[in-house]
Amino acid sequence: MLKNIKKSEILSLKDEIAYQEGQVVSKTLAQNPAVSVTLFAFEKGEEISTHESGGDAMVTVLDGTGRITIDGREFVLQQGESIVMPAKTPHAVFGEERFKMLLTVVF
């Protein structure tokens, strides 16, 4: 089930999470053994350091510009672009500028 989000309404996902100075903000929309869906808002220069996930993780940029590093290779994504970070592969996320993203992890 989805949580922390209105249902039966038209939504702009980027408006469902707010930037906070000097922080990475997250809002979990769903989490269970099969899938995790989370909104993130990164201030410029903030990051989630290199780590691995047990599932394939798809990032969709909702606002701004983010840098995704996958196994040492850097990708700069803009609003509307997506990338998949493969399971069990080192990856990191950096706020090249302020940016918001939807993260969907499928286990």
PyMOL commands that set and color helices and strands:
alter all, ss='L'
color gray80, all
select helices_A, chain A and resi 13-16
alter helices_A, ss='H'
color red, helices_A
select strands_A, chain A and resi 24-31+35-42+47-51+56-70+73-78+82-85+91-94+99-106
alter strands_A, ss='S'
color yellow, strands_A
deselect
rebuild
show_as cartoon
